[in-house]
C-alpha cells in the first residue's frame, strides 16, 4: 500500500513521533494506521523503560468532589512543559474523576492512555499520591486545589463547619504538615530530635537545671512545624486545634509537585 505524506503527517500528529519514525512504522504496518500506532507505542515504551530512573519532580495534581466523597491524583512528569500540555492535564482530570467513582485502584484502567502520553511526551511519567475519601456518617470532606494544580489537599472532619474546614485545607497547602497528631510521629524521629536539641542547648552554655524545660519547649516548636493540629493557622498564634474547637479532624492527604 502506498504511503502518502498526508498519512505520515496524520500519524505524527496522533502520536508525536518524528517524521522518519512515523514513515517507517507505516511502511512496516503496510499502511495500517492502527498497527503503525501500536508499533510506535511499543518503541516508545522501550524508550520509556530506559527513562524510569530520570527525575520526574514536575507534574500536576487534580482533585474531584462528589456528594459522598472526594479524590486526589498526583501524576508526575519530568518537565513543567509536559505537565502543562492539554493531553497531560486532561488525563489527570480524568484520573481524578475515575478514582472518585471507583477508588484508587481504578487508575489501572487508564494504563493505555498513560503509555500514550509517555510516547507522545517522551518523559518518565508516573503516579505520586492517589487517594479517595468516602465520607463517614456525619463527616465533612473538603478537596482543595492550589496553584492551578501545584498542590492539592483532601481533608475530613466531624463537628467542623464547611467554611472552617476549607480554611484548614488551605492552611495545609500553605504549611505542608506531615502528621495529624504528634502521636503519629515515629518515636525514633522524636528521640533523635530530642538528643540533637539537648546538645544544642548544652553548647549554648545554658544552666544544666534549665535544660529539660528548654529542650521540651524547642521540641514543641519542632512538633508545630510537622503536626497539623499544633500548627498556627497560616502562621498565626491561633492553632488549627483551637480553630476547630470541639470538632475533630479525622484524616488528611497532601500532595505537591516536587514533593
C-alpha positions in Angstrom: 0.0 0.0 0.0 1.4 3.4 -1.0 2.3 5.7 2.0 1.5 9.3 1.4 2.9 12.4 3.1 -0.6 13.0 4.5 -0.6 9.6 6.1 2.8 10.3 7.7 1.6 13.7 8.9 -1.6 12.3 10.5 0.4 9.6 12.3 2.9 12.2 13.6 0.0 14.4 14.8 -1.6 11.5 16.5 1.5 10.1 18.2 4.0 12.9 18.4 6.6 10.7 16.6 9.3 12.0 14.3 8.7 12.0 10.6 11.1 9.2 9.8 9.8 7.1 12.7 6.2 7.6 11.5 7.1 6.8 7.9 8.9 3.6 8.9 6.1 2.5 11.2 3.5 2.9 8.4 5.8 1.0 6.0 6.2 -1.8 8.5 2.5 -1.9 9.1 1.7 -1.9 5.3 -0.2 1.3 5.7 -2.4 0.2 8.6 -2.8 3.3 10.7 -3.7 1.5 14.0 -0.9 -1.1 13.5 1.5 1.8 13.0 0.4 3.5 16.2 1.0 0.2 18.0 4.5 -0.1 16.6 5.3 3.4 17.7 3.8 2.8 21.1 6.0 -0.3 21.6 9.1 1.6 20.5 8.1 4.4 22.8 7.6 2.1 25.7 11.1 0.8 25.2 12.4 4.3 25.5 10.2 4.9 28.5 11.7 1.9 30.2 15.1 3.4 29.8 13.8 6.7 31.3 12.3 5.3 34.6 15.3 6.5 36.6 15.1 10.0 35.3 13.9 12.6 37.8 10.2 13.4 37.5 9.8 16.1 40.0 7.3 18.1 37.9 3.7 17.1 37.2 0.2 18.0 38.2 -2.3 17.4 41.0 -6.0 17.1 40.3 -9.0 16.8 42.7 -12.6 15.7 42.2 -15.5 16.0 44.5 -19.0 14.4 44.8 -21.8 14.1 47.2 -20.2 11.2 49.1 -16.5 11.9 48.9 -13.5 13.3 47.1 -10.4 12.1 45.3 -6.9 13.3 44.6 -4.4 12.2 41.9 -0.8 13.4 41.5 0.7 12.5 38.2 4.5 13.2 37.9 6.4 14.3 34.8 10.0 15.4 34.1 9.2 18.9 32.9 6.7 21.6 33.6 6.2 21.9 29.8 4.8 18.3 29.7 2.6 18.9 32.7 1.0 22.0 31.1 0.1 20.1 27.9 -3.5 19.6 27.1 -3.2 15.8 27.0 -1.5 15.6 30.3 -4.0 17.9 32.1 -6.9 16.1 30.6 -5.5 12.8 31.7 -5.0 13.9 35.3 -8.5 15.3 35.5 -10.0 12.0 34.1 -8.0 10.0 36.6 -9.3 12.0 39.5 -12.8 11.5 38.3 -12.2 7.8 37.9 -10.8 7.5 41.4 -13.7 9.4 42.8 -16.1 6.9 41.2 -14.3 3.6 41.7 -11.3 4.1 44.1 -7.5 4.4 43.8 -7.0 1.0 42.1 -9.1 2.2 39.1 -6.2 4.2 37.7 -5.1 0.9 36.1 -8.0 1.4 33.6 -6.1 4.3 32.1 -2.8 2.5 31.6 -3.0 2.6 27.8 -3.7 6.4 27.9 -0.8 6.9 30.2 1.6 4.9 27.9 0.3 7.0 25.0 1.2 10.2 26.9 4.6 8.7 27.7 5.2 8.1 24.0 4.0 11.5 22.9 5.9 13.5 25.5 8.9 11.1 25.7 9.1 11.5 29.5 9.2 9.5 32.7 5.6 9.7 33.8 4.4 8.0 36.9 2.0 8.3 39.8 2.6 10.2 43.0 -0.2 10.3 45.6 -3.5 8.7 44.7 -6.3 8.9 47.3 -10.0 8.8 47.8 -12.0 9.8 50.9 -15.5 8.4 51.2 -17.4 10.5 53.8 -18.4 8.7 57.0 -21.8 9.4 58.5 -21.8 13.0 59.9 -18.4 13.8 58.4 -17.5 16.7 56.2 -14.9 16.5 53.4 -13.1 19.3 51.6 -11.0 19.0 48.5 -8.7 21.9 47.8 -6.5 22.5 44.7 -3.8 25.2 45.0 -1.7 27.0 42.3 -3.5 25.5 39.3 -2.5 22.0 40.3 0.8 22.6 42.0 -0.6 21.0 45.2 -3.8 19.5 46.5 -5.5 18.6 49.8 -8.2 16.2 50.9 -9.3 16.6 54.5 -12.1 15.0 56.6 -13.6 16.2 59.9 -16.6 15.9 62.1 -18.2 18.8 64.0 -16.4 21.4 61.8 -18.3 23.7 59.5 -17.6 23.6 55.8 -16.2 27.1 55.9 -13.7 26.4 58.7 -12.7 23.0 57.1 -12.0 24.7 53.8 -9.8 27.3 55.6 -7.9 24.4 57.3 -7.5 22.8 53.9 -6.0 26.0 52.5 -3.7 26.1 55.5 -2.4 22.5 54.8 -1.4 23.7 51.3 0.4 26.7 53.0 2.1 24.9 55.9 2.6 21.4 54.4 2.2 19.3 57.6 3.2 15.7 57.6 1.2 14.3 60.5 -2.2 15.0 62.0 -1.2 14.5 65.7 2.1 14.2 67.5 1.3 10.5 68.3 1.8 9.8 64.6 5.4 11.0 64.6 7.7 8.0 64.7 9.3 7.6 68.2 12.8 7.3 66.8 12.5 10.6 65.0 11.4 12.3 68.2 14.3 10.8 70.2 16.8 11.8 67.6 15.5 15.4 67.6 15.4 15.5 71.4 19.0 14.4 71.6 20.1 17.0 69.0 18.2 19.7 70.8 19.9 18.7 74.1 23.3 19.0 72.5 22.4 22.4 71.0 21.2 23.6 74.4 24.4 22.4 76.2 26.6 24.1 73.7 24.8 27.4 74.3 26.0 27.3 77.9 22.6 27.2 79.4 22.3 26.3 83.1 22.0 22.5 83.4 18.9 22.7 85.6 17.1 24.5 82.7 18.0 22.0 80.0 14.9 19.8 80.3 12.5 22.8 80.0 14.4 24.4 77.2 14.5 21.1 75.2 10.8 20.5 75.7 10.0 24.0 74.5 12.1 23.5 71.4 10.6 20.1 70.8 7.1 21.6 70.9 8.2 24.0 68.2 9.6 21.1 66.2 6.2 19.4 66.5 4.5 22.6 65.5 6.3 22.5 62.1 5.1 19.0 61.3 1.9 18.3 63.1 -1.3 19.8 61.7 -3.3 20.3 64.9 -0.3 22.1 66.5 0.4 24.4 63.7 -0.5 28.1 63.9 -3.2 28.7 61.3 -1.4 30.4 58.4 1.4 31.1 60.8 -0.7 33.0 63.3 -0.8 32.3 67.1 -4.2 30.5 66.9 -3.6 26.8 66.3 -5.5 24.6 64.0 -6.7 22.7 67.1 -8.1 25.9 68.6 -9.7 26.9 65.3 -11.8 23.8 65.0 -12.9 24.0 68.7 -14.8 20.8 69.7 -14.6 19.4 66.2 -12.3 16.6 65.1 -10.1 16.3 62.0 -10.0 12.6 61.3 -7.6 12.5 58.3 -5.9 14.5 55.6 -3.8 13.9 52.5 -1.5 16.5 51.0 0.3 16.1 47.6 2.5 18.6 45.9 4.5 18.8 42.7 8.2 18.2 43.7 7.2 16.7 47.0 
